[in-house]
Amino acid sequence: MTEFEPHLLIVDDDERIRTLLQKFLSRHGFLVTSARDAAHARRILAGLDFDLIVMDVMMPGETGIALTRSLRETSQTPILLLTAKGETEDRIAGLEAGADDYLAKPFEPKELLLRINAILRRMPETQDELPGPKVLNLGAIRYDIERGELWRDGAPIRLTATESQLMRIFAATPNEAVSRMKLVEDLGRDGGQAQERAVDVQITRLRRKIEVDPKQPRYLQTVRGAGYMLSPD
């Protein structure tokens, strides 16, 4: 954990769950604010920044997935979705919308705590006065390895916590394939085919940000039978 109290936003239409999570997470060193639905969350987010958002998917009005997709247009704040649906397709939909992780209800509070801490650990730390940053060139895009930043024509490209971690993993061994299983492990996820498929979704999202044609990737390549490989210029 960092020296300060990370500020979390809990978005859930169930008052009982909001109260329980607020008490539990507060006891574990977090500053917690809660919202009863997406509209309430938007009003709060208009005036406050958060380190992470924990959001229910099934809410009256705007769903958690719709709000996640909207927030991703302007924000890279990590988002963890809570869903009562256990089907892989529903979880994949959340990841495609821009969520960093998901947790199916019912869940153990301890598992939620572990997932929150894992996401926060993946967030890149701000570093000052870095000597001679190493840079990878991906066509018109530049990736600053030390800072973990992606730039296009002098403008930063927003990355989610998971996308940032993926770039760090690939940049550590450019032109070398990294297996899906290894990516799952390095991202701090549990094993299994569902998690490997989730990695595929994250790769697809990342390609949309760095490739001219994401369907025919030049830089983030698929290596048949071996995984994925970052191949800079």
C-alpha positions as CSV (number, residue, x, y, z in Angstrom):
1,M,0.0,0.0,0.0
2,T,1.0,3.6,-0.5
3,E,1.7,6.1,2.3
4,F,-1.6,7.8,1.8
5,E,-5.1,6.3,2.1
6,P,-6.2,5.3,-1.4
7,H,-9.7,6.7,-2.1
8,L,-12.2,4.3,-3.4
9,L,-15.7,4.9,-4.9
10,I,-18.3,2.2,-4.3
11,V,-21.2,2.2,-6.8
12,D,-24.1,-0.1,-5.9
13,D,-27.8,0.3,-5.7
14,D,-28.0,-2.1,-2.7
15,E,-27.6,0.0,0.4
16,R,-26.7,-3.0,2.5
17,I,-23.8,-3.9,0.3
18,R,-22.6,-0.3,0.1
19,T,-22.6,0.0,3.9
20,L,-20.9,-3.4,4.4
21,L,-18.1,-2.6,1.9
22,Q,-17.6,0.9,3.2
23,K,-17.1,-0.4,6.8
24,F,-14.9,-3.3,5.7
25,L,-12.7,-1.3,3.3
26,S,-12.4,1.6,5.8
27,R,-11.0,-0.9,8.4
28,H,-8.4,-1.9,5.9
29,G,-6.9,1.5,5.3
30,F,-9.0,3.0,2.5
31,L,-10.9,6.2,2.3
32,V,-14.3,5.2,0.9
33,T,-17.1,7.2,-0.8
34,S,-20.3,5.5,-2.0
35,A,-22.9,6.2,-4.8
36,R,-26.3,4.6,-5.1
37,D,-26.4,4.5,-8.9
38,A,-24.5,5.6,-12.1
39,A,-26.1,9.1,-12.1
40,H,-25.1,9.6,-8.4
41,A,-21.6,8.4,-9.3
42,R,-21.3,10.9,-12.2
43,R,-22.1,13.8,-9.9
44,I,-19.4,12.6,-7.4
45,L,-16.8,12.0,-10.1
46,A,-17.4,15.5,-11.5
47,G,-15.8,16.9,-8.3
48,L,-13.5,14.2,-7.0
49,D,-10.7,12.0,-8.3
50,F,-10.4,8.4,-7.1
51,D,-7.7,5.7,-7.0
52,L,-10.2,2.9,-7.9
53,I,-13.9,2.4,-8.6
54,V,-15.7,-0.7,-7.4
55,M,-19.0,-0.8,-9.4
56,D,-22.0,-3.1,-9.6
57,V,-23.0,-4.1,-13.1
58,M,-26.8,-4.5,-12.7
59,M,-28.2,-1.2,-11.5
60,P,-31.4,0.6,-12.4
61,G,-30.9,3.2,-15.1
62,E,-27.4,3.2,-16.6
63,T,-25.6,-0.1,-16.0
64,G,-22.1,-0.5,-14.6
65,I,-20.8,-1.7,-18.0
66,A,-22.3,1.4,-19.8
67,L,-20.8,3.7,-17.2
68,T,-17.4,2.0,-17.5
69,R,-17.5,2.4,-21.2
70,S,-18.3,6.1,-20.8
71,L,-15.7,6.8,-18.2
72,R,-13.0,5.2,-20.3
73,E,-13.4,8.0,-22.9
74,T,-11.8,10.4,-20.5
75,S,-10.4,8.5,-17.5
76,Q,-7.9,5.8,-16.7
77,T,-9.0,5.3,-13.1
78,P,-9.0,1.5,-12.4
79,I,-12.5,-0.1,-12.4
80,L,-13.4,-3.4,-10.7
81,L,-16.9,-4.6,-11.7
82,L,-19.2,-6.6,-9.4
83,T,-21.6,-8.9,-11.2
84,A,-24.2,-11.4,-10.2
85,K,-23.8,-13.1,-13.5
86,G,-21.3,-15.9,-13.7
87,E,-21.2,-16.5,-17.4
88,T,-17.8,-15.8,-19.1
89,E,-19.5,-13.8,-21.8
90,D,-20.8,-11.3,-19.3
91,R,-17.4,-10.9,-17.7
92,I,-15.8,-10.5,-21.0
93,A,-18.3,-7.7,-21.8
94,G,-17.1,-5.8,-18.8
95,L,-13.5,-6.1,-19.8
96,E,-14.2,-5.0,-23.3
97,A,-15.9,-1.9,-21.8
98,G,-12.7,-1.0,-20.1
99,A,-12.8,-2.7,-16.7
100,D,-9.6,-3.8,-15.1
101,D,-11.0,-6.8,-13.3
102,Y,-14.3,-8.4,-12.2
103,L,-15.7,-10.3,-9.3
104,A,-18.8,-12.4,-9.3
105,K,-21.4,-12.2,-6.5
106,P,-21.6,-13.5,-3.9
107,F,-17.9,-13.0,-3.0
108,E,-15.8,-13.0,0.1
109,P,-14.8,-9.5,1.2
110,K,-11.2,-10.7,1.6
111,E,-11.1,-11.7,-2.1
112,L,-12.3,-8.2,-3.0
113,L,-9.6,-6.7,-0.8
114,L,-6.9,-8.8,-2.5
115,R,-8.1,-7.9,-6.0
116,I,-8.2,-4.2,-5.1
117,N,-4.7,-4.3,-3.7
118,A,-3.5,-6.2,-6.8
119,I,-5.0,-3.6,-9.2
120,L,-3.4,-0.7,-7.2
121,R,0.0,-2.4,-7.2
122,R,-0.2,-2.5,-11.0
123,M,-0.7,1.2,-11.3
124,P,2.5,2.9,-12.5
125,E,4.2,5.2,-10.0
126,T,5.0,8.8,-10.8
127,Q,8.8,9.2,-11.2
128,D,10.6,12.5,-11.3
129,E,13.9,13.5,-13.0
130,L,14.4,10.3,-14.8
131,P,17.8,10.2,-16.6
132,G,17.6,9.5,-20.4
133,P,14.3,7.6,-20.6
134,K,14.4,4.5,-22.8
135,V,11.8,4.7,-25.6
136,L,10.3,2.0,-27.9
137,N,9.0,3.3,-31.2
138,L,5.8,1.7,-32.6
139,G,5.3,3.6,-35.8
140,A,3.8,7.0,-34.8
141,I,3.6,5.9,-31.2
142,R,6.4,6.2,-28.6
143,Y,6.5,4.1,-25.4
144,D,8.5,5.5,-22.5
145,I,9.7,2.4,-20.6
146,E,10.7,4.1,-17.4
147,R,7.6,6.2,-17.1
148,G,5.2,3.6,-18.5
149,E,3.7,6.2,-20.8
150,L,2.4,5.9,-24.3
151,W,2.5,8.9,-26.6
152,R,1.3,9.7,-30.1
153,D,2.4,13.0,-31.8
154,G,3.2,14.6,-28.4
155,A,-0.2,13.6,-26.9
156,P,-0.5,11.0,-24.2
157,I,-2.6,7.9,-24.8
158,R,-4.6,6.8,-21.8
159,L,-4.0,3.3,-20.5
160,T,-5.9,1.4,-17.9
161,A,-3.9,-0.2,-15.1
162,T,-4.0,-3.6,-16.8
163,E,-3.0,-2.2,-20.2
164,S,-0.1,-0.3,-18.5
165,Q,1.0,-3.5,-16.9
166,L,0.8,-5.4,-20.2
167,M,3.0,-2.8,-21.9
168,R,5.6,-3.1,-19.1
169,I,5.6,-6.9,-19.4
170,F,6.1,-6.8,-23.2
171,A,8.6,-3.9,-23.1
172,A,10.8,-5.9,-20.7
173,T,11.4,-8.5,-23.4
174,P,10.7,-7.0,-26.8
175,N,10.7,-9.4,-29.8
176,E,10.2,-12.3,-27.4
177,A,6.9,-14.2,-27.2
178,V,5.1,-14.2,-23.8
179,S,2.6,-17.0,-23.2
180,R,-1.0,-16.3,-22.2
181,M,-0.4,-18.4,-19.1
182,K,2.7,-16.2,-18.2
183,L,0.6,-13.0,-18.8
184,V,-2.1,-14.3,-16.5
185,E,0.5,-15.0,-13.8
186,D,2.3,-11.6,-14.2
187,L,-1.0,-9.8,-14.0
188,G,-1.7,-11.4,-10.6
189,R,-4.7,-13.3,-11.8
190,D,-5.9,-16.8,-11.0
191,G,-5.2,-19.4,-13.6
192,G,-7.6,-21.1,-16.0
193,Q,-9.0,-20.7,-19.5
194,A,-11.4,-17.9,-18.5
195,Q,-8.5,-15.8,-17.4
196,E,-6.5,-16.6,-20.5
197,R,-9.5,-15.5,-22.6
198,A,-9.7,-12.3,-20.5
199,V,-6.1,-11.6,-21.4
200,D,-7.1,-12.0,-25.1
201,V,-9.7,-9.3,-24.6
202,Q,-7.1,-7.0,-22.9
203,I,-4.7,-7.6,-25.9
204,T,-7.5,-6.6,-28.3
205,R,-8.1,-3.4,-26.4
206,L,-4.4,-2.5,-26.3
207,R,-4.0,-3.2,-30.0
208,R,-6.8,-0.6,-30.7
209,K,-4.5,2.0,-29.1
210,I,-1.2,1.1,-30.7
211,E,-2.0,-0.4,-34.1
212,V,-3.0,1.3,-37.3
213,D,-5.0,-1.7,-38.2
214,P,-5.8,-3.7,-35.0
215,K,-7.1,-6.7,-37.1
216,Q,-3.7,-7.0,-38.8
217,P,-1.3,-6.1,-35.9
218,R,2.2,-5.0,-36.8
219,Y,3.6,-4.3,-33.3
220,L,1.7,-6.5,-30.8
221,Q,1.8,-9.7,-32.7
222,T,0.2,-13.1,-32.1
223,V,2.8,-15.9,-32.2
224,R,1.1,-19.1,-33.0
225,G,1.5,-21.7,-30.2
226,A,3.7,-19.3,-28.1
227,G,1.5,-16.3,-27.1
228,Y,2.0,-12.6,-27.8
229,M,5.1,-10.5,-28.7
230,L,5.8,-6.8,-28.8
231,S,7.9,-6.1,-31.9
232,P,9.0,-2.4,-32.0
233,D,10.6,-0.6,-34.9
